[in-house]
Amino acid sequence: MRAQGLGAAALLLMAGCAAETKLRPMPEAGLVQDAQGSAITEQQGVRLVADGQAWRGRPSDLERRLTPVYVRLENQGPRALEVQYPGIALVGQASRFRYTALAPLSLRQAVSSREHTAPGEATPGAVIAPAGHWRVGVGVGIPGYGPWPGYGPWPGYGPWGSPYYSPYSYAPSCQEPLPTEDMLNSALPEGTLEPGGSLEGFVYFQGVARREDAVTLQVKLVDAGTGEPFGVLDIPFQVSNG
């Protein structure tokens, strides 16, 4: 049985150059048209779009170390939604092991304790916005979502054909310290998602390659005013090792 108490520092030390994790939506998932790797589900007026193959940032080998998943939440329901990392998880379909989303700052603290210089400050890349209006951090964006209001074209998608183009060249390395600036800028922020608002960004999980054949992304719906759970959004993914 895997220990559920593994800390962020231990995860980073163990990750090394592990198998690359690719998450592909199961056939029964609600696939997003013209957006490979993306799926959608909705409950209680809250819509979730998730993509397990969206990472294009730095480090380029992140999917060999962690499992990044892009998520977008839209709240069209009547109550404010509390979004917290403990309520977001990948659950192994066979093992039932729960991989809770890792807070980016916990990764940063774990890494900076081993480095002479801590990574620079960064602002979360996604913010709550009124319906039909949204912002993302520098270089964040996935084209082709629609036809729902508020989707695409996404800002930050440059003429180089990649939303994560950077003028700074670098060599991929399994030893590049985490979290990188791209990871911090692109992270899903925690907070209250008001009715009519949207929230987007990446969540990072322990690497599941060679551990699971299939996982389900789960987002718990919690009333921000009362703390009462009122539903769970589920999207099943097949795990493949790249």
PyMOL commands that set and color helices and strands:
alter all, ss='L'
color gray80, all
select helices_A, chain A and resi 8-15+62-64+85-87+104-112+181-186
alter helices_A, ss='H'
color red, helices_A
select strands_A, chain A and resi 21-25+30-31+38-43+46-51+66-75+81-83+88-92+98-100+191-193+198-206+214-222+229-241
alter strands_A, ss='S'
color yellow, strands_A
deselect
rebuild
show_as cartoon
